[in-house]
């Protein structure tokens, strides 16, 4: 009977192992399918944004505007900034790996020194006890029991010596591997440092070229930016881009809802089948539950047209990985850049044209951080706004960061609050260096200072 029970138990374990293996395989395939689906969605989003940009370009009244002559230099500067940012991240990771490898190597060398000491002790004992062989000891007239113990001790010492030697060889081989790995990492670090030097030289040349272009076009640019019609075109251009992004976001949300509905239906179908199966086996009926989700909406804001004294900001958004409802962050956000707020939402422009729909933070240089988590839906050059990046935070909320020198993120990137997304500049022909920041919901501009505080 025990034998039959043991066999049954073995068969049950084998079946269970097979089921677990199959489940893991299905899970792995599901994860791979999800990764492919995410990559496909990202490529589709990038193609939609590209199509939107082409549509905007086709409807421009003038394709020979002076600002377009800045596009190539400012895009080149942004590309260099992004490459330097990537190289810096690679360099930091390599330096950490080198430090870890150095620590491992130091620990291994201490271990080797300890083994060497142990081996010296064993060899000394072997030399002192191994001067006469077993036959000589038997003929010496000593106690046979003592002779037997000595011979056994010599055998133990020989085994210990062999084991120590094998361990020493393994440690030395590991030491060589670590040294080779360390040298490879140092070579890679040297290559990155060389690439960084070349990229900095290239960036310096691009900045000089940019200054030359600005000097050549300074009169035209000043005239253009003082023209009410030009400012209106810039505003309309951004509005059209925002409308297009909102349409894409709604299409994406609808497609995701349809996919989620299909996934839910499939899950319910499988759950129903499983419930039926369990009911047949146990004679019990399965129960199904549903969860309803509620959404809140916030009314649009009115423009704050009152004039406010200039104010400085020195505190940037802190890094935070968790994502919540953007609407609940009102009044808790921090401005995305350090500097002096020179233009505010709702203020009139001195030369006429549309009122300011965002804030301008004056700064000669610095980093630009995301005010909250979201997805990058635009990262390119736009006339009037230079190197522009737009983040979708869900529920129709967008944050807009313009006039940057370099864009450090691309369309489709997932962004957390406090992530560095750009560097401050004066792209787009702006005479003043700094960051232009807007916040919109459903295409309607919101006052950023009602959402974020200068600190």
C-alpha positions in Angstrom: 0.0 0.0 0.0 2.7 2.6 0.8 4.3 1.8 -2.5 1.1 2.5 -4.4 0.7 5.7 -2.4 4.2 6.8 -3.2 3.7 6.2 -6.9 0.4 8.2 -6.9 2.2 11.0 -5.1 5.0 11.0 -7.7 2.5 11.1 -10.5 0.6 14.0 -8.8 3.8 15.9 -8.4 4.7 15.3 -12.1 1.3 16.5 -13.2 1.5 19.6 -10.9 5.0 20.4 -12.2 3.8 20.2 -15.8 0.9 22.5 -15.0 3.2 25.0 -13.4 5.5 24.8 -16.3 2.7 25.4 -18.8 1.4 28.3 -16.7 4.8 29.9 -16.6 5.1 29.5 -20.4 1.7 31.1 -21.0 2.7 33.9 -18.6 6.0 34.5 -20.5 4.2 34.5 -23.9 1.6 37.0 -22.4 4.4 39.3 -21.2 6.1 39.2 -24.6 2.9 39.9 -26.4 2.3 42.9 -24.0 5.8 44.3 -24.8 5.2 43.9 -28.5 1.8 45.7 -28.1 3.4 48.6 -26.2 6.1 49.0 -28.8 3.5 48.9 -31.6 1.4 51.5 -29.8 4.5 53.8 -29.4 5.4 53.5 -33.1 1.8 54.2 -34.0 1.7 57.3 -31.7 5.0 58.6 -33.2 3.6 58.2 -36.8 0.4 60.0 -35.8 2.4 62.9 -34.3 4.5 63.0 -37.5 1.4 63.2 -39.6 0.0 66.0 -37.5 3.3 68.0 -37.8 3.2 67.5 -41.6 -0.4 68.7 -41.7 0.5 71.9 -39.7 3.4 72.6 -42.0 1.3 72.2 -45.2 -1.2 74.8 -43.9 1.5 77.5 -43.1 0.9 80.8 -44.9 4.7 81.3 -45.5 7.3 78.5 -45.7 10.1 81.1 -45.9 9.6 82.7 -42.5 12.9 83.8 -40.9 12.2 81.5 -37.9 12.4 78.5 -40.1 16.1 79.3 -40.8 16.8 78.6 -37.1 15.2 75.1 -37.2 18.3 73.2 -38.4 20.7 74.8 -35.9 18.3 74.5 -32.9 17.4 70.9 -33.7 21.1 70.1 -34.0 21.8 71.6 -30.6 18.9 69.7 -29.1 20.2 66.4 -30.6 23.7 67.1 -29.2 22.2 67.9 -25.8 20.2 64.6 -25.8 23.3 62.6 -26.8 25.4 64.2 -24.1 22.6 63.4 -21.6 22.6 59.8 -22.7 26.4 59.5 -22.6 26.4 61.0 -19.1 23.9 58.3 -17.9 26.1 55.6 -19.5 29.2 57.0 -17.9 27.6 57.1 -14.5 26.4 53.5 -14.8 29.9 52.4 -16.0 31.6 54.2 -13.1 29.3 52.4 -10.6 30.1 49.1 -12.3 33.8 49.8 -12.1 33.5 50.7 -8.4 31.6 47.4 -7.7 34.2 45.4 -9.7 37.0 47.0 -7.8 35.3 46.1 -4.5 34.9 42.5 -5.6 38.5 42.3 -6.7 39.7 43.7 -3.4 37.7 41.1 -1.5 38.9 38.3 -3.7 42.6 39.4 -3.2 42.1 39.3 0.5 40.6 35.9 0.2 43.6 34.7 -1.9 46.0 36.0 0.7 44.2 34.0 3.4 44.3 30.9 1.2 48.1 31.4 0.6 48.6 31.6 4.4 46.6 28.4 4.9 48.6 26.6 2.1 51.9 27.7 3.7 50.8 26.1 7.1 49.8 22.9 5.4 53.0 22.6 3.5 55.0 23.2 6.7 53.2 20.5 8.4 53.6 18.2 5.5 57.3 18.9 5.4 57.7 18.2 9.2 55.7 15.0 9.1 56.7 13.7 5.7 60.5 13.3 6.1 60.3 9.5 6.6 58.1 7.2 4.6 55.8 4.6 6.1 58.3 1.7 5.8 61.0 3.6 7.7 58.5 4.3 10.5 57.5 0.7 10.7 61.1 -0.4 11.1 61.9 2.2 13.6 60.4 0.2 16.5 57.8 2.9 17.4 54.3 2.1 18.6 52.3 0.7 15.6 49.2 2.6 16.8 51.1 5.9 16.8 52.6 5.1 13.4 49.0 4.4 12.0 47.8 7.8 13.4 50.8 9.6 11.8 50.1 8.0 8.4 46.4 8.9 8.6 47.4 12.5 9.5 49.7 12.7 6.4 46.9 11.5 4.2 44.6 14.2 5.6 47.3 16.8 5.1 47.8 15.7 1.5 44.0 16.0 0.8 43.9 19.4 2.5 46.8 20.5 0.4 45.2 19.4 -2.8 41.9 21.1 -1.9 43.7 24.3 -1.1 45.6 24.3 -4.3 42.4 23.7 -6.3 40.7 26.5 -4.5 43.7 28.7 -5.1 43.6 28.0 -8.8 39.8 28.8 -8.9 40.4 32.1 -7.0 43.3 33.1 -9.4 41.1 32.3 -12.4 38.3 34.4 -11.0 40.8 37.2 -10.3 41.9 37.2 -13.9 38.3 37.3 -15.1 37.6 40.3 -12.9 40.7 42.1 -14.0 39.8 41.5 -17.7 36.2 42.7 -17.0 37.6 45.8 -15.2 39.9 46.6 -18.2 37.0 46.3 -20.6 34.9 48.6 -18.6 37.7 51.1 -18.3 38.2 51.0 -22.1 34.4 51.6 -22.6 34.6 54.5 -20.1 37.5 56.0 -22.0 35.5 55.7 -25.2 32.5 57.4 -23.7 34.7 60.2 -22.4 36.1 60.7 -25.9 32.6 60.8 -27.3 31.6 63.3 -24.7 34.6 65.6 -25.6 33.7 65.3 -29.3 30.0 66.0 -28.7 30.9 69.0 -26.5 33.1 70.4 -29.3 30.3 69.8 -31.7 27.8 71.5 -29.4 30.1 74.5 -29.0 30.3 74.9 -32.8 26.6 74.5 -33.1 26.0 77.2 -30.5 28.4 79.5 -32.4 26.5 78.8 -35.6 23.2 79.6 -33.8 24.6 82.9 -32.6 25.7 83.7 -36.2 22.2 83.0 -37.5 20.6 85.0 -34.8 22.9 88.0 -35.5 22.1 87.7 -39.2 18.4 87.6 -38.6 18.1 89.8 -35.5 16.5 92.7 -37.3 14.0 90.5 -39.1 13.2 88.5 -35.9 12.6 91.5 -33.8 10.3 93.0 -36.4 8.5 89.7 -36.8 8.0 89.1 -33.1 6.6 92.6 -32.7 4.1 92.0 -35.4 0.6 91.2 -34.0 -0.2 89.0 -36.9 2.9 86.9 -36.4 2.1 86.4 -32.7 -1.4 85.4 -33.6 0.0 82.9 -36.1 2.2 81.4 -33.4 -0.7 81.2 -31.0 -2.9 79.5 -33.6 -0.1 77.1 -34.6 0.2 75.9 -31.0 -3.6 75.7 -30.6 -3.8 73.6 -33.7 -1.1 71.3 -32.4 -2.9 71.0 -29.1 -6.2 70.2 -30.8 -4.5 67.5 -32.9 -2.9 66.0 -29.8 -6.2 66.0 -28.0 -7.8 64.2 -31.0 -5.0 61.6 -30.9 -5.3 61.2 -27.2 -9.1 60.6 -27.5 -8.5 58.1 -30.3 -5.9 56.3 -28.2 -8.2 56.3 -25.2 -11.1 54.9 -27.3 -8.8 52.2 -28.7 -7.5 51.3 -25.3 -11.1 51.2 -24.0 -12.0 48.8 -26.8 -9.0 46.6 -26.1 -9.8 46.7 -22.4 -13.4 45.7 -23.1 -12.2 42.8 -25.2 -9.7 41.7 -22.5 -12.5 42.0 -19.9 -14.9 39.9 -22.1 -12.2 37.3 -22.6 -11.4 37.2 -18.9 -15.1 36.9 -18.1 -15.5 34.1 -20.6 -12.5 32.2 -19.1 -13.8 32.9 -15.6 -17.2 31.6 -16.6 -15.7 28.4 -18.0 -13.6 28.0 -14.9 -16.7 28.5 -12.7 -18.6 25.9 -14.7 -15.7 23.5 -14.3 -15.5 24.1 -10.6 -19.3 23.8 -10.3 -19.2 20.4 -11.9 -16.3 19.3 -9.7 -17.6 20.7 -6.4 -21.3 21.2 -7.1 -21.0 24.9 -6.3 -21.9 27.9 -8.5 -19.4 30.7 -9.1 -20.1 34.2 -8.5 -19.1 37.2 -10.6 -18.6 40.8 -9.4 -18.2 44.0 -11.3 -16.5 47.2 -10.2 -17.7 50.6 -11.4 -15.2 53.5 -11.8 -16.2 57.1 -11.4 -14.4 60.1 -12.9 -14.4 63.7 -11.8 -14.2 66.7 -14.0 -13.1 70.2 -13.1 -14.5 73.4 -14.6 -12.3 75.5 -16.9 -10.4 78.3 -15.4 -10.7 82.0 -16.2 -7.8 84.1 -17.3 -6.1 86.0 -14.5 -5.5 89.4 -16.2 -4.4 91.3 -13.1 -0.8 92.5 -13.2 1.4 90.8 -10.6 4.9 91.8 -9.5 7.8 89.7 -10.7 8.6 86.7 -8.7 11.5 84.2 -8.6 11.4 80.4 -8.3 14.3 78.3 -6.9 12.6 75.0 -6.0 12.1 72.3 -8.7 9.7 69.4 -8.7 11.0 66.5 -6.6 11.4 63.0 -8.2 8.3 60.8 -7.6 7.5 57.6 -9.3 3.8 57.2 -8.2 1.2 58.6 -10.6 -2.2 59.9 -9.4 -5.1 62.0 -10.7 -3.6 65.2 -12.2 -6.6 67.2 -11.2 -6.0 66.5 -7.5 -2.6 68.1 -7.8 -3.9 71.6 -8.2 -2.1 74.1 -5.9 0.5 71.4 -5.0 2.8 71.5 -8.1 6.1 73.2 -8.4 7.3 75.2 -11.4 9.5 73.3 -13.8 12.5 75.6 -13.9 14.5 78.0 -11.7 14.4 81.7 -12.5 12.4 84.9 -12.5 8.8 84.9 -13.7 8.8 87.8 -16.2 5.5 87.1 -17.9 2.3 85.7 -16.4 -0.9 84.1 -17.7 -3.5 86.6 -18.9 -1.1 89.6 -19.1 -1.3 91.7 -22.2 1.7 91.9 -24.6 3.2 95.4 -24.9 2.8 95.4 -28.7 -0.6 93.8 -28.9 -1.6 90.3 -30.0 -3.0 87.5 -27.9 -2.5 87.7 -24.1 0.0 85.4 -22.5 -1.5 81.9 -22.2 1.3 80.6 -19.9 4.2 81.9 -17.8 7.8 82.7 -18.9 10.6 81.9 -16.5 13.7 83.9 -17.3 17.0 82.0 -16.8 20.2 81.9 -18.7 20.7 78.1 -18.2 19.5 75.2 -16.2 17.3 72.1 -16.3 13.6 71.7 -17.0 11.7 69.2 -15.0 8.3 67.6 -15.5 5.8 69.0 -13.0 4.0 65.6 -12.9 4.0 62.1 -14.4 2.7 61.4 -17.9 3.6 60.5 -21.5 5.6 62.6 -24.0 3.3 63.2 -26.9 5.4 65.9 -28.7 9.1 66.6 -28.7 10.2 68.6 -31.7 10.8 72.1 -33.1 7.7 74.3 -33.6 7.9 77.8 -35.1 7.5 80.5 -32.5 8.2 78.0 -29.6 11.5 76.5 -30.7 12.4 73.1 -29.2 9.1 72.2 -27.6 8.0 69.2 -25.5 4.5 68.4 -24.4 3.5 65.9 -21.8 0.0 64.2 -21.6 -1.1 63.7 -17.9 -4.4 62.1 -18.7 -8.0 63.3 -18.4 -7.2 66.0 -21.1 -4.4 67.7 -19.1 -1.3 68.7 -21.0 1.8 70.6 -19.9 3.8 72.5 -22.5 7.5 73.5 -22.2 8.9 75.8 -24.9 12.0 77.7 -26.1 14.3 74.9 -24.8 17.9 74.6 -25.9 17.8 70.8 -25.8 15.1 68.1 -25.6 16.1 65.1 -23.5 13.0 63.0 -24.1 11.2 61.5 -27.1 7.6 60.9 -28.1 6.3 57.8 -26.3 8.6 58.1 -23.2 7.0 57.5 -19.8 7.8 60.5 -17.5 7.7 60.7 -13.7 7.3 63.8 -11.7 10.7 65.5 -11.3 12.3 63.9 -14.4 14.7 66.2 -16.3 13.1 66.6 -19.7 15.0 69.5 -21.3 17.6 72.3 -20.9 16.8 76.0 -20.8 17.5 78.1 -23.9 16.1 80.7 -26.3 15.2 78.6 -29.3 12.5 79.7 -31.7 14.0 83.2 -32.1 13.1 84.3 -28.6 15.3 87.2 -27.5 15.0 86.3 -23.9 16.5 83.1 -22.5 14.3 81.0 -20.4 11.3 78.6 -20.3 7.8 79.2 -21.6 5.4 77.0 -19.6 1.7 76.3 -20.3 -0.9 74.1 -18.8 -4.0 73.1 -20.7 -7.0 70.9 -20.3 -9.1 70.0 -23.3 -7.3 72.6 -25.3 -8.2 75.4 -22.9 -5.3 77.3 -21.3 -5.2 77.2 -17.5 -3.3 79.7 -15.2 -0.1 77.7 -14.2 0.2 79.8 -11.0 -3.1 78.4 -9.8 -1.6 75.0 -10.0 2.0 75.6 -9.1 3.7 77.8 -6.5 6.9 79.8 -6.9 9.2 78.9 -4.0 
